[in-house]
Amino acid sequence: MILQVENIHTYYGPSYILQGLSFEINPGEIVCLIGRNGSGKTTTLRSIIGLTPPRKGSIRFKGAEITRKRPFSIVRLGMGYVPEDRRIFPSLTVRDNLEIARRESRQAAAGWTLQRIYDFFPKLRELETHLGTQMSGGEQQMLAMARSLMGNPELLLVDEPTQGLAPLIVQSFVDLIHRLKAQMSILLVEQNVLFAFSVSDRGYVIDKGKILYRGNIEDLKGNKEVHDRYLAI
């Protein structure tokens, strides 16, 4: 098991957001966390990466307790994070955005280098000298993913990667996630259920800070009650 989240309780000030959340991810899995807006999906990722630590509960990464660790320490252990708002540095070029996130891999032969990133994302090679402000939404999302990979993660947390993207661009991210599966485990937070189902092995449905359903993707696809109660807009 690469990630184990056990009974975490997370607050924003007095607001009680995550109310006893538990789930796990195995090596090589793509797992989606789906639910309506405001259900606690982004807070779950922020709790794991250390930006909004839970007040109670346990988070273990590769067997090590990380619940009280700072975000930079968690990243150094081998976790990556692609935030919903991308956080591209607008005044830096594509190359500078990538170089600033470089972290050497413990397995140098398999690590992500600038050259490997450009081979994986040919569009970024074309845009190498462009500033963050000169990129489309889809290009910025691609750069946000690539920048996180430069940290050589074993587990990648991805928050709403398809938000605001055109359908054709969304399809390119389906292909991207499938290609990444051979490289790492992925926890995907997504409101686009069709996208999440097309790339994931297993899924968790979250509502009001609690996991209300868990199962493999085929089970989720066929469960009309779950769709109607927790996923329908």
Buried (B, 14 or more C-beta within 10 A) or exposed (E): EBBBBBEBBBBEEEEEBBBEBBBBBEEEBBBBBBBBEEBBBBBBBBBBBBBBBBEEBBBBBBEEEBBEBEBEEBBEBBBBBBBBEBBBBEEBBBBBBBEEBBBEBEEEEEBBBBEBBBEBBEBBBEBEEBBBEEBEEBBBBBBBBBBBBBBBBBBBBBBBBBBEBEEEBBBBBBEBBEEBBEBBBBBBBBBBBEBBBBBBBBBBBBBBBBBBBBBEBEEBBEBEEBBEEBBEE
